[in-house]
Structures are given as structure tokens and as C-alpha cells.
Amino acid sequence: MKTLKEIREEKGFSIKDLAIRANVSPASISKIESGLQVDNEIKQKLAKVLKLPLSEIEFFEVYRY
């Protein structure tokens, strides 16, 4: 399974390009790629733009204690 960043780069999207197409902020994508934020609504929007099921995208989530 590939990470969001790997898929985004393979498809030739910058963070800004993907954000515009998915109607989310570039900061949200950066946070997801860094493991700081995973919001289901945003994940669904990104998967739709990338034309992949959620199950094929590795989203990292860092748990902070």
C-alpha cells in the first residue's frame, strides 16, 4: 500500500493542486502527510480526486499522549 504523498506525487499533483481539486486546505494535506491529522471527510475527498478507494491509501495517524 502506498502513502498519500507517494500517490499524490505519482499522479503529478503538488499539495496545492490536490487541495484545490479536493476543496480542502493545503495545510490539511500537509498535516495528513505528516501524520498530524486524519479527518474522514477529507480522506474521502482526497480518495475521490485520486480515483482510489480509501483502502488503497495509507493514511498515517500519530497518537499523542
Chimera marker file (.cmm) of the C-alpha trace (Angstrom):
<marker_set name="trace">
<marker id="1" x="0.000" y="0.000" z="0.000" r="1" g="1" b="0" radius="0.5"/>
<marker id="2" x="1.276" y="3.467" z="-0.885" r="1" g="1" b="0" radius="0.5"/>
<marker id="3" x="1.159" y="6.603" z="1.200" r="1" g="1" b="0" radius="0.5"/>
<marker id="4" x="-0.879" y="9.638" z="0.252" r="1" g="1" b="0" radius="0.5"/>
<marker id="5" x="2.331" y="11.503" z="-0.604" r="1" g="1" b="0" radius="0.5"/>
<marker id="6" x="3.580" y="8.713" z="-2.884" r="1" g="1" b="0" radius="0.5"/>
<marker id="7" x="0.264" y="8.544" z="-4.733" r="1" g="1" b="0" radius="0.5"/>
<marker id="8" x="-0.010" y="12.332" z="-4.978" r="1" g="1" b="0" radius="0.5"/>
<marker id="9" x="3.497" y="12.614" z="-6.441" r="1" g="1" b="0" radius="0.5"/>
<marker id="10" x="2.964" y="9.692" z="-8.873" r="1" g="1" b="0" radius="0.5"/>
<marker id="11" x="-0.142" y="11.419" z="-10.205" r="1" g="1" b="0" radius="0.5"/>
<marker id="12" x="1.796" y="14.663" z="-10.604" r="1" g="1" b="0" radius="0.5"/>
<marker id="13" x="-0.107" y="16.728" z="-8.033" r="1" g="1" b="0" radius="0.5"/>
<marker id="14" x="1.502" y="19.296" z="-5.808" r="1" g="1" b="0" radius="0.5"/>
<marker id="15" x="-0.082" y="19.731" z="-2.389" r="1" g="1" b="0" radius="0.5"/>
<marker id="16" x="-1.715" y="22.922" z="-3.651" r="1" g="1" b="0" radius="0.5"/>
<marker id="17" x="-3.092" y="21.238" z="-6.806" r="1" g="1" b="0" radius="0.5"/>
<marker id="18" x="-4.604" y="18.369" z="-4.845" r="1" g="1" b="0" radius="0.5"/>
<marker id="19" x="-6.044" y="20.742" z="-2.260" r="1" g="1" b="0" radius="0.5"/>
<marker id="20" x="-7.786" y="22.810" z="-4.939" r="1" g="1" b="0" radius="0.5"/>
<marker id="21" x="-9.227" y="19.738" z="-6.670" r="1" g="1" b="0" radius="0.5"/>
<marker id="22" x="-10.420" y="18.211" z="-3.382" r="1" g="1" b="0" radius="0.5"/>
<marker id="23" x="-11.665" y="21.522" z="-1.966" r="1" g="1" b="0" radius="0.5"/>
<marker id="24" x="-9.552" y="21.231" z="1.172" r="1" g="1" b="0" radius="0.5"/>
<marker id="25" x="-6.760" y="23.405" z="2.518" r="1" g="1" b="0" radius="0.5"/>
<marker id="26" x="-3.144" y="22.685" z="1.571" r="1" g="1" b="0" radius="0.5"/>
<marker id="27" x="-2.389" y="22.743" z="5.306" r="1" g="1" b="0" radius="0.5"/>
<marker id="28" x="-4.776" y="19.824" z="5.823" r="1" g="1" b="0" radius="0.5"/>
<marker id="29" x="-2.933" y="17.733" z="3.254" r="1" g="1" b="0" radius="0.5"/>
<marker id="30" x="0.421" y="18.630" z="4.792" r="1" g="1" b="0" radius="0.5"/>
<marker id="31" x="-0.877" y="17.632" z="8.219" r="1" g="1" b="0" radius="0.5"/>
<marker id="32" x="-2.176" y="14.316" z="6.897" r="1" g="1" b="0" radius="0.5"/>
<marker id="33" x="1.129" y="13.565" z="5.156" r="1" g="1" b="0" radius="0.5"/>
<marker id="34" x="2.989" y="14.377" z="8.388" r="1" g="1" b="0" radius="0.5"/>
<marker id="35" x="0.731" y="12.172" z="10.459" r="1" g="1" b="0" radius="0.5"/>
<marker id="36" x="-0.782" y="15.022" z="12.422" r="1" g="1" b="0" radius="0.5"/>
<marker id="37" x="-4.367" y="14.943" z="11.152" r="1" g="1" b="0" radius="0.5"/>
<marker id="38" x="-6.664" y="12.325" z="9.686" r="1" g="1" b="0" radius="0.5"/>
<marker id="39" x="-10.200" y="13.537" z="9.087" r="1" g="1" b="0" radius="0.5"/>
<marker id="40" x="-12.567" y="11.052" z="7.414" r="1" g="1" b="0" radius="0.5"/>
<marker id="41" x="-14.316" y="13.688" z="5.309" r="1" g="1" b="0" radius="0.5"/>
<marker id="42" x="-11.006" y="14.968" z="3.967" r="1" g="1" b="0" radius="0.5"/>
<marker id="43" x="-9.763" y="11.419" z="3.320" r="1" g="1" b="0" radius="0.5"/>
<marker id="44" x="-12.889" y="10.705" z="1.258" r="1" g="1" b="0" radius="0.5"/>
<marker id="45" x="-12.446" y="13.880" z="-0.794" r="1" g="1" b="0" radius="0.5"/>
<marker id="46" x="-8.809" y="13.043" z="-1.499" r="1" g="1" b="0" radius="0.5"/>
<marker id="47" x="-9.594" y="9.458" z="-2.472" r="1" g="1" b="0" radius="0.5"/>
<marker id="48" x="-12.265" y="10.682" z="-4.890" r="1" g="1" b="0" radius="0.5"/>
<marker id="49" x="-9.851" y="13.083" z="-6.612" r="1" g="1" b="0" radius="0.5"/>
<marker id="50" x="-7.135" y="10.405" z="-6.724" r="1" g="1" b="0" radius="0.5"/>
<marker id="51" x="-9.697" y="7.894" z="-8.077" r="1" g="1" b="0" radius="0.5"/>
<marker id="52" x="-8.780" y="5.271" z="-5.494" r="1" g="1" b="0" radius="0.5"/>
<marker id="53" x="-10.703" y="3.518" z="-2.734" r="1" g="1" b="0" radius="0.5"/>
<marker id="54" x="-9.746" y="4.599" z="0.785" r="1" g="1" b="0" radius="0.5"/>
<marker id="55" x="-8.438" y="1.098" z="1.428" r="1" g="1" b="0" radius="0.5"/>
<marker id="56" x="-5.648" y="1.655" z="-1.114" r="1" g="1" b="0" radius="0.5"/>
<marker id="57" x="-4.266" y="4.817" z="0.503" r="1" g="1" b="0" radius="0.5"/>
<marker id="58" x="-2.036" y="4.658" z="3.565" r="1" g="1" b="0" radius="0.5"/>
<marker id="59" x="-3.002" y="7.473" z="5.915" r="1" g="1" b="0" radius="0.5"/>
<marker id="60" x="-0.745" y="7.854" z="8.926" r="1" g="1" b="0" radius="0.5"/>
<marker id="61" x="-2.090" y="8.946" z="12.236" r="1" g="1" b="0" radius="0.5"/>
<marker id="62" x="0.182" y="9.800" z="15.111" r="1" g="1" b="0" radius="0.5"/>
<marker id="63" x="-1.297" y="9.375" z="18.542" r="1" g="1" b="0" radius="0.5"/>
<marker id="64" x="-0.016" y="11.895" z="21.025" r="1" g="1" b="0" radius="0.5"/>
<marker id="65" x="-0.203" y="11.140" z="24.718" r="1" g="1" b="0" radius="0.5"/>
<link id1="1" id2="2" r="1" g="1" b="0" radius="0.2"/>
<link id1="2" id2="3" r="1" g="1" b="0" radius="0.2"/>
<link id1="3" id2="4" r="1" g="1" b="0" radius="0.2"/>
<link id1="4" id2="5" r="1" g="1" b="0" radius="0.2"/>
<link id1="5" id2="6" r="1" g="1" b="0" radius="0.2"/>
<link id1="6" id2="7" r="1" g="1" b="0" radius="0.2"/>
<link id1="7" id2="8" r="1" g="1" b="0" radius="0.2"/>
<link id1="8" id2="9" r="1" g="1" b="0" radius="0.2"/>
<link id1="9" id2="10" r="1" g="1" b="0" radius="0.2"/>
<link id1="10" id2="11" r="1" g="1" b="0" radius="0.2"/>
<link id1="11" id2="12" r="1" g="1" b="0" radius="0.2"/>
<link id1="12" id2="13" r="1" g="1" b="0" radius="0.2"/>
<link id1="13" id2="14" r="1" g="1" b="0" radius="0.2"/>
<link id1="14" id2="15" r="1" g="1" b="0" radius="0.2"/>
<link id1="15" id2="16" r="1" g="1" b="0" radius="0.2"/>
<link id1="16" id2="17" r="1" g="1" b="0" radius="0.2"/>
<link id1="17" id2="18" r="1" g="1" b="0" radius="0.2"/>
<link id1="18" id2="19" r="1" g="1" b="0" radius="0.2"/>
<link id1="19" id2="20" r="1" g="1" b="0" radius="0.2"/>
<link id1="20" id2="21" r="1" g="1" b="0" radius="0.2"/>
<link id1="21" id2="22" r="1" g="1" b="0" radius="0.2"/>
<link id1="22" id2="23" r="1" g="1" b="0" radius="0.2"/>
<link id1="23" id2="24" r="1" g="1" b="0" radius="0.2"/>
<link id1="24" id2="25" r="1" g="1" b="0" radius="0.2"/>
<link id1="25" id2="26" r="1" g="1" b="0" radius="0.2"/>
<link id1="26" id2="27" r="1" g="1" b="0" radius="0.2"/>
<link id1="27" id2="28" r="1" g="1" b="0" radius="0.2"/>
<link id1="28" id2="29" r="1" g="1" b="0" radius="0.2"/>
<link id1="29" id2="30" r="1" g="1" b="0" radius="0.2"/>
<link id1="30" id2="31" r="1" g="1" b="0" radius="0.2"/>
<link id1="31" id2="32" r="1" g="1" b="0" radius="0.2"/>
<link id1="32" id2="33" r="1" g="1" b="0" radius="0.2"/>
<link id1="33" id2="34" r="1" g="1" b="0" radius="0.2"/>
<link id1="34" id2="35" r="1" g="1" b="0" radius="0.2"/>
<link id1="35" id2="36" r="1" g="1" b="0" radius="0.2"/>
<link id1="36" id2="37" r="1" g="1" b="0" radius="0.2"/>
<link id1="37" id2="38" r="1" g="1" b="0" radius="0.2"/>
<link id1="38" id2="39" r="1" g="1" b="0" radius="0.2"/>
<link id1="39" id2="40" r="1" g="1" b="0" radius="0.2"/>
<link id1="40" id2="41" r="1" g="1" b="0" radius="0.2"/>
<link id1="41" id2="42" r="1" g="1" b="0" radius="0.2"/>
<link id1="42" id2="43" r="1" g="1" b="0" radius="0.2"/>
<link id1="43" id2="44" r="1" g="1" b="0" radius="0.2"/>
<link id1="44" id2="45" r="1" g="1" b="0" radius="0.2"/>
<link id1="45" id2="46" r="1" g="1" b="0" radius="0.2"/>
<link id1="46" id2="47" r="1" g="1" b="0" radius="0.2"/>
<link id1="47" id2="48" r="1" g="1" b="0" radius="0.2"/>
<link id1="48" id2="49" r="1" g="1" b="0" radius="0.2"/>
<link id1="49" id2="50" r="1" g="1" b="0" radius="0.2"/>
<link id1="50" id2="51" r="1" g="1" b="0" radius="0.2"/>
<link id1="51" id2="52" r="1" g="1" b="0" radius="0.2"/>
<link id1="52" id2="53" r="1" g="1" b="0" radius="0.2"/>
<link id1="53" id2="54" r="1" g="1" b="0" radius="0.2"/>
<link id1="54" id2="55" r="1" g="1" b="0" radius="0.2"/>
<link id1="55" id2="56" r="1" g="1" b="0" radius="0.2"/>
<link id1="56" id2="57" r="1" g="1" b="0" radius="0.2"/>
<link id1="57" id2="58" r="1" g="1" b="0" radius="0.2"/>
<link id1="58" id2="59" r="1" g="1" b="0" radius="0.2"/>
<link id1="59" id2="60" r="1" g="1" b="0" radius="0.2"/>
<link id1="60" id2="61" r="1" g="1" b="0" radius="0.2"/>
<link id1="61" id2="62" r="1" g="1" b="0" radius="0.2"/>
<link id1="62" id2="63" r="1" g="1" b="0" radius="0.2"/>
<link id1="63" id2="64" r="1" g="1" b="0" radius="0.2"/>
<link id1="64" id2="65" r="1" g="1" b="0" radius="0.2"/>
</marker_set>
